[in-house]
Amino acid sequence: MWVWALLPIFLAVGGTLGIWAVFGMAVSNGTVNLTVEFPYISTCGTYNPQSCVFAQIINICAVLALWIVVLRFQQIRDYGLNSKVNIASVVLGFISGLGISIIGNFQQSVVMGAHLLGAFLAFFVGLAYFWLQVWLTYKAEPACDRRWVGPVRAVFCSICTILIITMSILHNNDYRSGAAICEWLAVMAFFVLFGLFATEFRHINCHQLTVQKQGSDKQQGRNGVLGRNEVA
């Protein structure tokens, strides 16, 4: 059902428009000055009134990202690949989603330590998640999808890796504008990687979450299964 493909598209498009809207608000009210330096995303969202908008956008993105991670885990499992890599990917996806939420709720002007932790989890753990998705694409995807999704996903993962490493080096050497530009480009690349899931999610017919009654013989045979999705 194509409707599930809208979920990653909504995250990618909505997240992109949202953070650029925060950038526009920060520039228009003078809380950032482009003549001094190009701002980090978090710098744009740390001052009022756009801090409230920034937090809301980031939290929505975190929820959507976690939903996508769960759907992708179940889809790979239903393709018949019961792999530890798939389990590792869902764990990394949840940790990265937590990092995204921390970024929005612990802003840099208030709790810098927590904000940096959130950035580390979102960027570095998120990057590890998408590299695992590259591996899973070639191991579990139908040939019609992996023929082009695999290379595109690998290219954008490589772009993210280069940008994040470059951003870290520039930031540590006080080239803040250059590091901020790398951060914006990396986030745009991450949104593209999330958007690519729309290609795979169009195959999902249904997705349901079931609650199991403890002690049922029938349910014990399915112990540990929380939900499933059927793939066309």
Secondary structure, 3 states (H helix, E strand, C coil): CHHHHHHHHHHHHHHHHHHHHHHHHHHHCCCCCCCCCCCCHHHHCCCCCHHHHHHHHHHHHHHHHHHHHHHHHHHHHHCCCCCHHHHHHHHHHHHHHHHHHHHHHCCCCCCHHHHHHHHHHHHHHHHHHHHHHHHHHHHHCCHHHHHHHHHHHHHHHHHHHHHHHHHHHHHHCCCHHHHHHHHHHHHHHHHHHHHCHHHHHCCEEEEEECCCCCCCHHHHCCCCCCEEEEEC
